[in-house]
């Protein structure tokens, strides 16, 4: 069972700002492993963070690419988790929010092991046996492709089990193979008690990169040198979209992936991508702060600018251009991440993957029994329509999947809800909760 300790709220006045000491700290005990999740850690005093040297985001064609930071962020005076607000009303509001999340079991259980162990033993906790043969994984256990495959399988298992616990239903586990190379495991919970459709997919595919996919990558600034017109590749990732029945529980999406391409001279290009983002039907300030604070906590363990940069990238990426609105209230998003080195980027991705359960499950538990009206359900259907539009028109992962021969269409389109609605020229009335959401979707805000 999870145990939660709620630290007392403290305030210290400095100018017009108030800095908080821990609002909520969870200690999770599971199978002999203690995992600590501090959702907002304290500053002993407020420090202004300035840009670090050699830290820039450079535009490359239609996207951006992370260049080497060139600094050691594991030492020095930076401390994680500042939470700055102004005004007594905000203090009271956040204090109430923490109590809500305490009742919702803010520190949800995380089932991922702290250290890599025996591959066969770790595989026993998965939803299904690994996509790659276990003996092959054991032979190359130190290679990044193996380490990443184990991580995405563990992430799938941890998230599915957390969702099953709150829903009471069971995921259908669907293992599939790709004749061109590789395969995947699709886990889907459909028309259940809490979730209308919950999908958590793992895919591990390899072969020669299709020209359509290569063209998409070159448009992002990739220089790919083929040999005899062929580009051997390996791609793997975990992807999830959760559509709850209750309109007061937001939709969540996360995706963490690794890509490797062998060029004509035998050298390999590699990069990581991914992110986690929230799409509410109704705006809830406490939920937004909790979600973004948890993601910031994960990012701050690796670099003080990650959250800020990847939050902005998320707001840019999940933009429905033909509607002039964002898909949701964001989170973090990054792609083509290949520096400072492979081990450090993998460590960052692992931290992000392990933040998925604590950033989302407390919100689900908080709202699982909220009453809702037929009008609120109808608004949820309209917002789902926008979700569908983004995924089919703009989403990079959907485009890559559809352009890859042998891809499994059912798994690619798993992200679509069971039901959605489109009304002609619909616009919420001014001053309504629906209109409040639209304001944030058109003009993103900083939540922490």
Secondary structure, DSSP 8 states (H G I E B T S, - for coil): --EEE-----EEEETTEEEE--S-EEEEEETTEEEEEESS---SS-------TT--EEEETTEEEE----S--SSSS--S---EEESHHHHHHHHHHHHHHHHTTSS------SS---HHHHHTTSSSS-SS-HHHHHHTTTSHHHHHHHHHHHHHHHHHHHHHHHH----EEEEEE-TTSEEEEEEEEES-SSEEEEEEEEEEEEEE--HHHHHHHHHTT-----BTTB-EEEEEEEEEEEEESSTTS-EEEEEEEEEEEE-TTS-EEEEEEEEEEEE-SS--HHHHHHHHHHHHHHHHTT-TTHHHHHHHHHHHHTEETTTTEESSSEEEEEEEE--S-HHHHHHHHHHHHTTHHHHHHHHHHHHTT----HHHHHHHHHHHHHHHHHHHHT-HHHHHHHHSTT--HHHHGGGS-S-----TT----TTSHHHHHHHHHHS-----
